[in-house]
Amino acid sequence: MKVLIVAKTRYGNDCCIGALTYKGKSLRLKELDESFPPQNMYSVGDIWEVKTQKSNQLTPPHIETVLVTTRDKIGS
C-alpha cells in the first residue's frame, strides 16, 4: 500500500513513524526487521510503498501499529 509519512518522533534510540494511507487510514509504522533504523530512513513528506502485517503487541494509544515487512521509497 502507498503511505505518506506525516510524523516522525524520536525518543531515545527508537522512533515513532506516523503515516497515512491513500484511503485516509492512520498508521504507526514499526520495522519487523529491527536492523532497518526507521529514524534514518523515513522523512516527513516521503511517499513509500510498504507491505505490512498486524502487530501482536498493540499498546494503547498505539492501536494502529503495523509491522513493515517490505518498503520502497517512491517519492517525496
All heavy atoms as a GROMACS GRO file, in nm:
protein
  598
    1MET      N    1   0.084  -0.117   0.000
    1MET     CA    2   0.000   0.000   0.000
    1MET      C    3   0.088   0.124   0.000
    1MET      O    4   0.200   0.120   0.052
    1MET     CB    5  -0.094  -0.002   0.120
    1MET     CG    6  -0.034   0.052   0.250
    1MET     SD    7  -0.141   0.043   0.390
    1MET     CE    8  -0.088  -0.114   0.455
    2LYS      N    9   0.039   0.232  -0.057
    2LYS     CA   10   0.113   0.358  -0.057
    2LYS      C   11   0.078   0.436   0.069
    2LYS      O   12  -0.039   0.444   0.107
    2LYS     CB   13   0.077   0.441  -0.180
    2LYS     CG   14   0.128   0.383  -0.308
    2LYS     CD   15   0.090   0.470  -0.424
    2LYS     CE   16   0.134   0.404  -0.553
    2LYS     NZ   17   0.089   0.477  -0.671
    3VAL      N   18   0.183   0.492   0.133
    3VAL     CA   19   0.162   0.573   0.252
    3VAL      C   20   0.243   0.701   0.243
    3VAL      O   21   0.348   0.706   0.178
    3VAL     CB   22   0.200   0.498   0.382
    3VAL    CG1   23   0.115   0.374   0.404
    3VAL    CG2   24   0.347   0.460   0.384
    4LEU      N   25   0.190   0.805   0.306
    4LEU     CA   26   0.258   0.933   0.318
    4LEU      C   27   0.306   0.946   0.462
    4LEU      O   28   0.227   0.929   0.556
    4LEU     CB   29   0.161   1.047   0.287
    4LEU     CG   30   0.209   1.189   0.316
    4LEU    CD1   31   0.326   1.225   0.225
    4LEU    CD2   32   0.095   1.288   0.299
    5ILE      N   33   0.434   0.974   0.481
    5ILE     CA   34   0.489   0.991   0.616
    5ILE      C   35   0.448   1.130   0.665
    5ILE      O   36   0.480   1.230   0.601
    5ILE     CB   37   0.643   0.976   0.617
    5ILE    CG1   38   0.685   0.842   0.555
    5ILE    CG2   39   0.698   0.992   0.759
    5ILE    CD1   40   0.627   0.719   0.620
    6VAL      N   41   0.376   1.134   0.778
    6VAL     CA   42   0.324   1.261   0.829
    6VAL      C   43   0.384   1.301   0.964
    6VAL      O   44   0.365   1.414   1.008
    6VAL     CB   45   0.169   1.259   0.839
    6VAL    CG1   46   0.107   1.245   0.700
    6VAL    CG2   47   0.120   1.148   0.932
    7ALA      N   48   0.454   1.209   1.029
    7ALA     CA   49   0.513   1.242   1.159
    7ALA      C   50   0.633   1.152   1.185
    7ALA      O   51   0.638   1.037   1.142
    7ALA     CB   52   0.411   1.224   1.271
    8LYS      N   53   0.729   1.209   1.256
    8LYS     CA   54   0.850   1.134   1.293
    8LYS      C   55   0.894   1.187   1.428
    8LYS      O   56   0.937   1.302   1.440
    8LYS     CB   57   0.958   1.155   1.188
    8LYS     CG   58   1.088   1.087   1.216
    8LYS     CD   59   1.181   1.111   1.097
    8LYS     CE   60   1.321   1.071   1.126
    8LYS     NZ   61   1.409   1.093   1.013
    9THR      N   62   0.876   1.106   1.532
    9THR     CA   63   0.910   1.148   1.667
    9THR      C   64   1.018   1.056   1.722
    9THR      O   65   0.999   0.935   1.727
    9THR     CB   66   0.785   1.141   1.758
    9THR    OG1   67   0.680   1.216   1.699
    9THR    CG2   68   0.816   1.195   1.897
   10ARG      N   69   1.129   1.113   1.760
   10ARG     CA   70   1.239   1.035   1.816
   10ARG      C   71   1.228   1.032   1.968
   10ARG      O   72   1.193   1.131   2.030
   10ARG     CB   73   1.373   1.094   1.777
   10ARG     CG   74   1.397   1.088   1.630
   10ARG     CD   75   1.528   1.150   1.595
   10ARG     NE   76   1.537   1.161   1.450
   10ARG     CZ   77   1.646   1.188   1.385
   10ARG    NH1   78   1.758   1.209   1.450
   10ARG    NH2   79   1.645   1.196   1.255
   11TYR      N   80   1.260   0.916   2.024
   11TYR     CA   81   1.270   0.903   2.169
   11TYR      C   82   1.374   0.797   2.200
   11TYR      O   83   1.363   0.684   2.160
   11TYR     CB   84   1.134   0.871   2.234
   11TYR     CG   85   1.060   0.754   2.176
   11TYR    CD1   86   1.072   0.626   2.231
   11TYR    CD2   87   0.978   0.768   2.065
   11TYR    CE1   88   1.004   0.519   2.179
   11TYR    CE2   89   0.909   0.661   2.012
   11TYR     CZ   90   0.924   0.537   2.069
   11TYR     OH   91   0.856   0.430   2.015
   12GLY      N   92   1.481   0.841   2.265
   12GLY     CA   93   1.593   0.751   2.294
   12GLY      C   94   1.653   0.698   2.166
   12GLY      O   95   1.680   0.771   2.072
   13ASN      N   96   1.673   0.566   2.160
   13ASN     CA   97   1.726   0.501   2.040
   13ASN      C   98   1.616   0.456   1.945
   13ASN      O   99   1.642   0.388   1.848
   13ASN     CB  100   1.811   0.380   2.080
   13ASN     CG  101   1.938   0.423   2.148
   13ASN    OD1  102   1.988   0.532   2.123
   13ASN    ND2  103   1.991   0.338   2.234
   14ASP      N  104   1.491   0.492   1.976
   14ASP     CA  105   1.379   0.447   1.894
   14ASP      C  106   1.314   0.566   1.825
   14ASP      O  107   1.353   0.680   1.846
   14ASP     CB  108   1.277   0.374   1.981
   14ASP     CG  109   1.193   0.275   1.901
   14ASP    OD1  110   1.206   0.269   1.778
   14ASP    OD2  111   1.112   0.204   1.964
   15CYS      N  112   1.215   0.537   1.746
   15CYS     CA  113   1.149   0.640   1.668
   15CYS      C  114   1.006   0.596   1.638
   15CYS      O  115   0.981   0.479   1.616
   15CYS     CB  116   1.227   0.658   1.538
   15CYS     SG  117   1.175   0.793   1.437
   16CYS      N  118   0.914   0.690   1.640
   16CYS     CA  119   0.774   0.664   1.606
   16CYS      C  120   0.747   0.728   1.471
   16CYS      O  121   0.766   0.849   1.455
   16CYS     CB  122   0.683   0.721   1.713
   16CYS     SG  123   0.509   0.696   1.680
   17ILE      N  124   0.703   0.649   1.374
   17ILE     CA  125   0.676   0.697   1.239
   17ILE      C  126   0.526   0.693   1.216
   17ILE      O  127   0.464   0.586   1.219
   17ILE     CB  128   0.747   0.610   1.133
   17ILE    CG1  129   0.897   0.600   1.160
   17ILE    CG2  130   0.717   0.661   0.993
   17ILE    CD1  131   0.971   0.732   1.152
   18GLY      N  132   0.467   0.810   1.192
   18GLY     CA  133   0.324   0.819   1.163
   18GLY      C  134   0.303   0.830   1.014
   18GLY      O  135   0.376   0.901   0.944
   19ALA      N  136   0.203   0.760   0.963
   19ALA     CA  137   0.175   0.760   0.819
   19ALA      C  138   0.026   0.759   0.795
   19ALA      O  139  -0.053   0.716   0.879
   19ALA     CB  140   0.239   0.638   0.753
   20LEU      N  141  -0.012   0.806   0.677
   20LEU     CA  142  -0.150   0.799   0.630
   20LEU      C  143  -0.152   0.720   0.500
   20LEU      O  144  -0.068   0.741   0.413
   20LEU     CB  145  -0.207   0.939   0.603
   20LEU     CG  146  -0.234   1.027   0.722
   20LEU    CD1  147  -0.280   1.166   0.675
   20LEU    CD2  148  -0.339   0.965   0.813
   21THR      N  149  -0.251   0.631   0.488
   21THR     CA  150  -0.270   0.561   0.362
   21THR      C  151  -0.345   0.653   0.267
   21THR      O  152  -0.401   0.755   0.308
   21THR     CB  153  -0.352   0.432   0.380
   21THR    OG1  154  -0.487   0.467   0.413
   21THR    CG2  155  -0.292   0.342   0.488
   22TYR      N  156  -0.349   0.616   0.142
   22TYR     CA  157  -0.422   0.696   0.044
   22TYR      C  158  -0.573   0.685   0.063
   22TYR      O  159  -0.649   0.761   0.005
   22TYR     CB  160  -0.380   0.656  -0.098
   22TYR     CG  161  -0.257   0.731  -0.142
   22TYR    CD1  162  -0.135   0.712  -0.078
   22TYR    CD2  163  -0.263   0.824  -0.244
   22TYR    CE1  164  -0.022   0.782  -0.116
   22TYR    CE2  165  -0.150   0.895  -0.283
   22TYR     CZ  166  -0.031   0.873  -0.218
   22TYR     OH  167   0.081   0.944  -0.255
   23LYS      N  168  -0.616   0.592   0.149
   23LYS     CA  169  -0.759   0.581   0.184
   23LYS      C  170  -0.790   0.656   0.312
   23LYS      O  171  -0.901   0.649   0.363
   23LYS     CB  172  -0.798   0.434   0.196
   23LYS     CG  173  -0.792   0.361   0.064
   23LYS     CD  174  -0.840   0.218   0.076
   23LYS     CE  175  -0.836   0.151  -0.059
   23LYS     NZ  176  -0.886   0.014  -0.055
   24GLY      N  177  -0.689   0.724   0.369
   24GLY     CA  178  -0.709   0.807   0.487
   24GLY      C  179  -0.692   0.737   0.621
   24GLY      O  180  -0.721   0.795   0.725
   25LYS      N  181  -0.643   0.614   0.622
   25LYS     CA  182  -0.623   0.541   0.746
   25LYS      C  183  -0.490   0.583   0.810
   25LYS      O  184  -0.388   0.593   0.743
   25LYS     CB  185  -0.622   0.391   0.719
   25LYS     CG  186  -0.609   0.307   0.843
   25LYS     CD  187  -0.617   0.159   0.810
   25LYS     CE  188  -0.602   0.077   0.937
   25LYS     NZ  189  -0.604  -0.066   0.909
   26SER      N  190  -0.493   0.605   0.940
   26SER     CA  191  -0.374   0.642   1.016
   26SER      C  192  -0.299   0.516   1.059
   26SER      O  193  -0.361   0.421   1.109
   26SER     CB  194  -0.415   0.723   1.138
   26SER     OG  195  -0.302   0.754   1.216
   27LEU      N  196  -0.168   0.516   1.042
   27LEU     CA  197  -0.084   0.402   1.079
   27LEU      C  198   0.036   0.449   1.159
   27LEU      O  199   0.085   0.560   1.141
   27LEU     CB  200  -0.032   0.329   0.955
   27LEU     CG  201  -0.132   0.267   0.861
   27LEU    CD1  202  -0.060   0.212   0.738
   27LEU    CD2  203  -0.212   0.159   0.930
   28ARG      N  204   0.085   0.362   1.244
   28ARG     CA  205   0.214   0.380   1.311
   28ARG      C  206   0.303   0.269   1.259
   28ARG      O  207   0.274   0.151   1.279
   28ARG     CB  208   0.198   0.369   1.462
   28ARG     CG  209   0.329   0.384   1.537
   28ARG     CD  210   0.304   0.375   1.687
   28ARG     NE  211   0.424   0.398   1.762
   28ARG     CZ  212   0.475   0.311   1.849
   28ARG    NH1  213   0.415   0.197   1.873
   28ARG    NH2  214   0.586   0.340   1.915
   29LEU      N  215   0.409   0.305   1.188
   29LEU     CA  216   0.497   0.207   1.125
   29LEU      C  217   0.607   0.163   1.220
   29LEU      O  218   0.678   0.246   1.276
   29LEU     CB  219   0.559   0.264   0.997
   29LEU     CG  220   0.464   0.319   0.892
   29LEU    CD1  221   0.545   0.372   0.773
   29LEU    CD2  222   0.364   0.215   0.847
   30LYS      N  223   0.620   0.034   1.238
   30LYS     CA  224   0.731  -0.026   1.312
   30LYS      C  225   0.796  -0.125   1.218
   30LYS      O  226   0.730  -0.192   1.139
   30LYS     CB  227   0.682  -0.099   1.437
   30LYS     CG  228   0.622  -0.011   1.544
   30LYS     CD  229   0.725   0.073   1.614
   30LYS     CE  230   0.803  -0.007   1.714
   30LYS     NZ  231   0.896   0.071   1.792
   31GLU      N  232   0.927  -0.136   1.225
   31GLU     CA  233   1.001  -0.228   1.139
   31GLU      C  234   0.996  -0.369   1.197
   31GLU      O  235   1.024  -0.390   1.315
   31GLU     CB  236   1.145  -0.183   1.124
   31GLU     CG  237   1.160  -0.056   1.044
   31GLU     CD  238   1.118  -0.072   0.900
   31GLU    OE1  239   1.151  -0.175   0.837
   31GLU    OE2  240   1.049   0.019   0.851
   32LEU      N  241   0.961  -0.466   1.113
   32LEU     CA  242   0.964  -0.607   1.153
   32LEU      C  243   1.110  -0.648   1.178
   32LEU      O  244   1.142  -0.712   1.276
   32LEU     CB  245   0.900  -0.694   1.046
   32LEU     CG  246   0.899  -0.844   1.073
   32LEU    CD1  247   0.815  -0.875   1.196
   32LEU    CD2  248   0.845  -0.919   0.952
   33ASP      N  249   1.197  -0.606   1.086
   33ASP     CA  250   1.340  -0.634   1.098
   33ASP      C  251   1.406  -0.511   1.162
   33ASP      O  252   1.418  -0.407   1.100
   33ASP     CB  253   1.399  -0.659   0.959
   33ASP     CG  254   1.548  -0.689   0.962
   33ASP    OD1  255   1.612  -0.676   1.070
   33ASP    OD2  256   1.602  -0.726   0.856
   34GLU      N  257   1.447  -0.524   1.286
   34GLU     CA  258   1.500  -0.411   1.360
   34GLU      C  259   1.637  -0.364   1.312
   34GLU      O  260   1.690  -0.266   1.364
   34GLU     CB  261   1.500  -0.442   1.509
   34GLU     CG  262   1.359  -0.455   1.565
   34GLU     CD  263   1.355  -0.479   1.713
   34GLU    OE1  264   1.459  -0.462   1.781
   34GLU    OE2  265   1.249  -0.516   1.763
   35SER      N  266   1.696  -0.431   1.212
   35SER     CA  267   1.824  -0.384   1.158
   35SER      C  268   1.804  -0.265   1.064
   35SER      O  269   1.901  -0.203   1.022
   35SER     CB  270   1.897  -0.498   1.087
   35SER     OG  271   1.829  -0.534   0.969
   36PHE      N  272   1.678  -0.232   1.030
   36PHE     CA  273   1.648  -0.114   0.950
   36PHE      C  274   1.612  -0.001   1.045
   36PHE      O  275   1.503   0.000   1.102
   36PHE     CB  276   1.530  -0.139   0.854
   36PHE     CG  277   1.564  -0.231   0.742
   36PHE    CD1  278   1.535  -0.366   0.750
   36PHE    CD2  279   1.622  -0.182   0.626
   36PHE    CE1  280   1.566  -0.451   0.645
   36PHE    CE2  281   1.652  -0.266   0.520
   36PHE     CZ  282   1.624  -0.402   0.531
   37PRO      N  283   1.700   0.096   1.066
   37PRO     CA  284   1.671   0.205   1.161
   37PRO      C  285   1.573   0.307   1.099
   37PRO      O  286   1.611   0.381   1.009
   37PRO     CB  287   1.807   0.268   1.188
   37PRO     CG  288   1.888   0.235   1.066
   37PRO     CD  289   1.834   0.104   1.013
   38PRO      N  290   1.446   0.310   1.145
   38PRO     CA  291   1.348   0.399   1.083
   38PRO      C  292   1.382   0.547   1.097
   38PRO      O  293   1.346   0.627   1.013
   38PRO     CB  294   1.218   0.366   1.155
   38PRO     CG  295   1.260   0.305   1.284
   38PRO     CD  296   1.391   0.236   1.257
   39GLN      N  297   1.456   0.585   1.201
   39GLN     CA  298   1.488   0.727   1.220
   39GLN      C  299   1.579   0.779   1.110
   39GLN      O  300   1.581   0.898   1.082
   39GLN     CB  301   1.548   0.754   1.358
   39GLN     CG  302   1.678   0.685   1.387
   39GLN     CD  303   1.662   0.550   1.453
   39GLN    OE1  304   1.564   0.481   1.433
   39GLN    NE2  305   1.760   0.511   1.531
   40ASN      N  306   1.655   0.692   1.044
   40ASN     CA  307   1.744   0.733   0.936
   40ASN      C  308   1.681   0.714   0.798
   40ASN      O  309   1.734   0.762   0.700
   40ASN     CB  310   1.875   0.654   0.942
   40ASN     CG  311   1.950   0.679   1.070
   40ASN    OD1  312   1.941   0.786   1.128
   40ASN    ND2  313   2.023   0.580   1.115
   41MET      N  314   1.571   0.643   0.793
   41MET     CA  315   1.513   0.604   0.665
   41MET      C  316   1.397   0.693   0.623
   41MET      O  317   1.392   0.739   0.510
   41MET     CB  318   1.466   0.459   0.676
   41MET     CG  319   1.439   0.394   0.545
   41MET     SD  320   1.417   0.215   0.558
   41MET     CE  321   1.359   0.189   0.721
   42TYR      N  322   1.303   0.714   0.712
   42TYR     CA  323   1.180   0.786   0.678
   42TYR      C  324   1.193   0.935   0.709
   42TYR      O  325   1.253   0.972   0.809
   42TYR     CB  326   1.062   0.731   0.757
   42TYR     CG  327   1.031   0.586   0.733
   42TYR    CD1  328   1.062   0.489   0.828
   42TYR    CD2  329   0.970   0.544   0.615
   42TYR    CE1  330   1.031   0.356   0.808
   42TYR    CE2  331   0.940   0.411   0.593
   42TYR     CZ  332   0.971   0.318   0.690
   42TYR     OH  333   0.941   0.186   0.669
   43SER      N  334   1.134   1.018   0.623
   43SER     CA  335   1.126   1.162   0.647
   43SER      C  336   0.984   1.208   0.621
   43SER      O  337   0.915   1.154   0.532
   43SER     CB  338   1.221   1.238   0.554
   43SER     OG  339   1.355   1.209   0.584
   44VAL      N  340   0.939   1.308   0.697
   44VAL     CA  341   0.806   1.364   0.676
   44VAL      C  342   0.795   1.414   0.533
   44VAL      O  343   0.885   1.480   0.482
   44VAL     CB  344   0.778   1.477   0.778
   44VAL    CG1  345   0.648   1.549   0.746
   44VAL    CG2  346   0.776   1.421   0.920
   45GLY      N  347   0.687   1.377   0.466
   45GLY     CA  348   0.664   1.415   0.328
   45GLY      C  349   0.700   1.307   0.228
   45GLY      O  350   0.664   1.316   0.111
   46ASP      N  351   0.772   1.203   0.273
   46ASP     CA  352   0.807   1.092   0.184
   46ASP      C  353   0.684   1.008   0.152
   46ASP      O  354   0.594   0.993   0.235
   46ASP     CB  355   0.911   0.999   0.247
   46ASP     CG  356   1.049   1.058   0.252
   46ASP    OD1  357   1.072   1.165   0.192
   46ASP    OD2  358   1.135   0.997   0.320
   47ILE      N  359   0.684   0.949   0.033
   47ILE     CA  360   0.581   0.854  -0.006
   47ILE      C  361   0.649   0.719  -0.023
   47ILE      O  362   0.749   0.708  -0.094
   47ILE     CB  363   0.512   0.897  -0.136
   47ILE    CG1  364   0.448   1.035  -0.118
   47ILE    CG2  365   0.407   0.793  -0.179
   47ILE    CD1  366   0.402   1.099  -0.246
   48TRP      N  367   0.594   0.618   0.042
   48TRP     CA  368   0.651   0.484   0.040
   48TRP      C  369   0.546   0.383  -0.003
   48TRP      O  370   0.428   0.396   0.029
   48TRP     CB  371   0.702   0.444   0.180
   48TRP     CG  372   0.824   0.517   0.222
   48TRP    CD1  373   0.832   0.645   0.268
   48TRP    CD2  374   0.956   0.467   0.223
   48TRP    NE1  375   0.962   0.677   0.297
   48TRP    CE2  376   1.040   0.569   0.271
   48TRP    CE3  377   1.012   0.344   0.189
   48TRP    CZ2  378   1.178   0.552   0.284
   48TRP    CZ3  379   1.149   0.328   0.203
   48TRP    CH2  380   1.230   0.432   0.250
   49GLU      N  381   0.592   0.280  -0.071
   49GLU     CA  382   0.511   0.162  -0.097
   49GLU      C  383   0.556   0.060   0.007
   49GLU      O  384   0.675   0.025   0.012
   49GLU     CB  385   0.538   0.109  -0.238
   49GLU     CG  386   0.459  -0.015  -0.274
   49GLU     CD  387   0.312   0.014  -0.301
   49GLU    OE1  388   0.279   0.120  -0.357
   49GLU    OE2  389   0.230  -0.073  -0.266
   50VAL      N  390   0.465   0.019   0.094
   50VAL     CA  391   0.501  -0.073   0.202
   50VAL      C  392   0.408  -0.194   0.202
   50VAL      O  393   0.293  -0.186   0.160
   50VAL     CB  394   0.496  -0.005   0.342
   50VAL    CG1  395   0.598   0.105   0.353
   50VAL    CG2  396   0.358   0.046   0.375
   51LYS      N  397   0.462  -0.304   0.249
   51LYS     CA  398   0.381  -0.421   0.281
   51LYS      C  399   0.392  -0.438   0.430
   51LYS      O  400   0.500  -0.422   0.488
   51LYS     CB  401   0.431  -0.545   0.208
   51LYS     CG  402   0.404  -0.538   0.059
   51LYS     CD  403   0.437  -0.666  -0.011
   51LYS     CE  404   0.408  -0.649  -0.160
   51LYS     NZ  405   0.449  -0.764  -0.236
   52THR      N  406   0.279  -0.467   0.493
   52THR     CA  407   0.275  -0.473   0.640
   52THR      C  408   0.204  -0.599   0.688
   52THR      O  409   0.137  -0.667   0.611
   52THR     CB  410   0.202  -0.350   0.698
   52THR    OG1  411   0.067  -0.352   0.656
   52THR    CG2  412   0.268  -0.220   0.657
   53GLN      N  413   0.222  -0.623   0.815
   53GLN     CA  414   0.144  -0.726   0.884
   53GLN      C  415   0.102  -0.669   1.018
   53GLN      O  416   0.161  -0.573   1.066
   53GLN     CB  417   0.223  -0.855   0.901
   53GLN     CG  418   0.340  -0.846   0.997
   53GLN     CD  419   0.419  -0.974   1.004
   53GLN    OE1  420   0.447  -1.036   0.902
   53GLN    NE2  421   0.457  -1.014   1.123
   54LYS      N  422  -0.004  -0.726   1.074
   54LYS     CA  423  -0.053  -0.677   1.202
   54LYS      C  424   0.048  -0.704   1.313
   54LYS      O  425   0.119  -0.805   1.310
   54LYS     CB  426  -0.186  -0.743   1.237
   54LYS     CG  427  -0.298  -0.696   1.151
   54LYS     CD  428  -0.430  -0.753   1.198
   54LYS     CE  429  -0.541  -0.696   1.113
   54LYS     NZ  430  -0.672  -0.735   1.163
   55SER      N  431   0.052  -0.614   1.408
   55SER     CA  432   0.139  -0.631   1.524
   55SER      C  433   0.063  -0.706   1.632
   55SER      O  434  -0.056  -0.681   1.655
   55SER     CB  435   0.183  -0.495   1.576
   55SER     OG  436   0.255  -0.510   1.696
   56ASN      N  437   0.131  -0.797   1.700
   56ASN     CA  438   0.071  -0.869   1.813
   56ASN      C  439   0.087  -0.792   1.943
   56ASN      O  440   0.032  -0.832   2.045
   56ASN     CB  441   0.133  -1.008   1.827
   56ASN     CG  442   0.096  -1.097   1.712
   56ASN    OD1  443  -0.010  -1.083   1.651
   56ASN    ND2  444   0.184  -1.190   1.678
   57GLN      N  445   0.163  -0.684   1.941
   57GLN     CA  446   0.191  -0.608   2.062
   57GLN      C  447   0.135  -0.466   2.048
   57GLN      O  448   0.210  -0.371   2.031
   57GLN     CB  449   0.341  -0.604   2.089
   57GLN     CG  450   0.399  -0.741   2.111
   57GLN     CD  451   0.548  -0.735   2.133
   57GLN    OE1  452   0.615  -0.638   2.098
   57GLN    NE2  453   0.603  -0.839   2.191
   58LEU      N  454   0.004  -0.454   2.056
   58LEU     CA  455  -0.060  -0.323   2.048
   58LEU      C  456  -0.075  -0.267   2.187
   58LEU      O  457  -0.136  -0.328   2.274
   58LEU     CB  458  -0.197  -0.335   1.981
   58LEU     CG  459  -0.196  -0.386   1.837
   58LEU    CD1  460  -0.338  -0.395   1.784
   58LEU    CD2  461  -0.113  -0.295   1.748
   59THR      N  462  -0.014  -0.151   2.210
   59THR     CA  463  -0.019  -0.085   2.340
   59THR      C  464  -0.088   0.049   2.324
   59THR      O  465  -0.035   0.136   2.256
   59THR     CB  466   0.124  -0.063   2.395
   59THR    OG1  467   0.192  -0.189   2.398
   59THR    CG2  468   0.120  -0.006   2.534
   60PRO      N  469  -0.209   0.063   2.382
   60PRO     CA  470  -0.277   0.192   2.370
   60PRO      C  471  -0.186   0.304   2.415
   60PRO      O  472  -0.110   0.285   2.509
   60PRO     CB  473  -0.398   0.177   2.462
   60PRO     CG  474  -0.422   0.029   2.466
   60PRO     CD  475  -0.284  -0.034   2.458
   61PRO      N  476  -0.185   0.417   2.348
   61PRO     CA  477  -0.281   0.456   2.246
   61PRO      C  478  -0.241   0.416   2.105
   61PRO      O  479  -0.304   0.457   2.009
   61PRO     CB  480  -0.281   0.609   2.259
   61PRO     CG  481  -0.138   0.642   2.293
   61PRO     CD  482  -0.094   0.529   2.383
   62HIS      N  483  -0.139   0.333   2.090
   62HIS     CA  484  -0.087   0.300   1.956
   62HIS      C  485  -0.151   0.173   1.901
   62HIS      O  486  -0.082   0.076   1.868
   62HIS     CB  487   0.064   0.288   1.959
   62HIS     CG  488   0.132   0.415   1.997
   62HIS    ND1  489   0.130   0.526   1.917
   62HIS    CD2  490   0.200   0.450   2.107
   62HIS    CE1  491   0.195   0.625   1.975
   62HIS    NE2  492   0.238   0.581   2.092
   63ILE      N  493  -0.283   0.173   1.887
   63ILE     CA  494  -0.351   0.054   1.836
   63ILE      C  495  -0.349   0.047   1.684
   63ILE      O  496  -0.395  -0.049   1.626
   63ILE     CB  497  -0.497   0.047   1.889
   63ILE    CG1  498  -0.574   0.173   1.847
   63ILE    CG2  499  -0.499   0.029   2.039
   63ILE    CD1  500  -0.722   0.166   1.874
   64GLU      N  501  -0.291   0.148   1.619
   64GLU     CA  502  -0.281   0.150   1.473
   64GLU      C  503  -0.145   0.100   1.425
   64GLU      O  504  -0.112   0.111   1.307
   64GLU     CB  505  -0.308   0.291   1.419
   64GLU     CG  506  -0.197   0.391   1.445
   64GLU     CD  507  -0.192   0.450   1.587
   64GLU    OE1  508  -0.265   0.405   1.675
   64GLU    OE2  509  -0.112   0.542   1.607
   65THR      N  510  -0.066   0.042   1.514
   65THR     CA  511   0.069  -0.004   1.480
   65THR      C  512   0.065  -0.123   1.385
   65THR      O  513  -0.010  -0.219   1.405
   65THR     CB  514   0.146  -0.044   1.607
   65THR    OG1  515   0.155   0.069   1.693
   65THR    CG2  516   0.285  -0.095   1.574
   66VAL      N  517   0.146  -0.115   1.279
   66VAL     CA  518   0.165  -0.226   1.186
   66VAL      C  519   0.315  -0.249   1.171
   66VAL      O  520   0.396  -0.158   1.189
   66VAL     CB  521   0.101  -0.199   1.048
   66VAL    CG1  522  -0.050  -0.193   1.058
   66VAL    CG2  523   0.157  -0.074   0.983
   67LEU      N  524   0.351  -0.372   1.138
   67LEU     CA  525   0.492  -0.406   1.117
   67LEU      C  526   0.522  -0.404   0.968
   67LEU      O  527   0.454  -0.468   0.888
   67LEU     CB  528   0.520  -0.545   1.173
   67LEU     CG  529   0.496  -0.561   1.323
   67LEU    CD1  530   0.511  -0.707   1.364
   67LEU    CD2  531   0.591  -0.473   1.402
   68VAL      N  532   0.624  -0.328   0.930
   68VAL     CA  533   0.664  -0.316   0.790
   68VAL      C  534   0.751  -0.435   0.753
   68VAL      O  535   0.854  -0.458   0.815
   68VAL     CB  536   0.739  -0.183   0.765
   68VAL    CG1  537   0.787  -0.174   0.621
   68VAL    CG2  538   0.651  -0.064   0.802
   69THR      N  539   0.706  -0.510   0.652
   69THR     CA  540   0.784  -0.626   0.607
   69THR      C  541   0.870  -0.594   0.485
   69THR      O  542   0.978  -0.648   0.470
   69THR     CB  543   0.691  -0.745   0.576
   69THR    OG1  544   0.596  -0.706   0.477
   69THR    CG2  545   0.618  -0.791   0.701
   70THR      N  546   0.820  -0.506   0.396
   70THR     CA  547   0.900  -0.459   0.284
   70THR      C  548   0.866  -0.312   0.261
   70THR      O  549   0.757  -0.265   0.294
   70THR     CB  550   0.873  -0.537   0.152
   70THR    OG1  551   0.738  -0.518   0.113
   70THR    CG2  552   0.904  -0.683   0.168
   71ARG      N  553   0.960  -0.238   0.204
   71ARG     CA  554   0.940  -0.096   0.181
   71ARG      C  555   1.018  -0.053   0.058
   71ARG      O  556   1.123  -0.111   0.026
   71ARG     CB  557   0.986  -0.015   0.303
   71ARG     CG  558   1.134   0.001   0.312
   71ARG     CD  559   1.196   0.000   0.450
   71ARG     NE  560   1.162  -0.106   0.540
   71ARG     CZ  561   1.208  -0.230   0.532
   71ARG    NH1  562   1.284  -0.267   0.434
   71ARG    NH2  563   1.175  -0.319   0.623
   72ASP      N  564   0.961   0.049  -0.011
   72ASP     CA  565   1.028   0.106  -0.127
   72ASP      C  566   0.986   0.252  -0.137
   72ASP      O  567   0.867   0.282  -0.150
   72ASP     CB  568   0.987   0.031  -0.254
   72ASP     CG  569   1.063   0.078  -0.376
   72ASP    OD1  570   1.184   0.106  -0.365
   72ASP    OD2  571   1.002   0.087  -0.484
   73LYS      N  572   1.082   0.342  -0.129
   73LYS     CA  573   1.051   0.486  -0.139
   73LYS      C  574   1.017   0.517  -0.283
   73LYS      O  575   1.093   0.484  -0.375
   73LYS     CB  576   1.168   0.570  -0.092
   73LYS     CG  577   1.138   0.718  -0.091
   73LYS     CD  578   1.254   0.799  -0.037
   73LYS     CE  579   1.223   0.947  -0.043
   73LYS     NZ  580   1.335   1.029   0.001
   74ILE      N  581   0.903   0.584  -0.303
   74ILE     CA  582   0.861   0.614  -0.440
   74ILE      C  583   0.852   0.765  -0.466
   74ILE      O  584   0.824   0.806  -0.579
   74ILE     CB  585   0.728   0.545  -0.476
   74ILE    CG1  586   0.617   0.584  -0.379
   74ILE    CG2  587   0.746   0.396  -0.480
   74ILE    CD1  588   0.481   0.527  -0.416
   75GLY      N  589   0.877   0.848  -0.366
   75GLY     CA  590   0.875   0.992  -0.391
   75GLY      C  591   0.877   1.074  -0.264
   75GLY      O  592   0.881   1.022  -0.155
   76SER      N  593   0.871   1.206  -0.285
   76SER     CA  594   0.865   1.300  -0.172
   76SER      C  595   0.753   1.398  -0.196
   76SER      O  596   0.717   1.426  -0.308
   76SER     CB  597   0.996   1.379  -0.160
   76SER     OG  598   1.103   1.295  -0.130
   0.00000   0.00000   0.00000
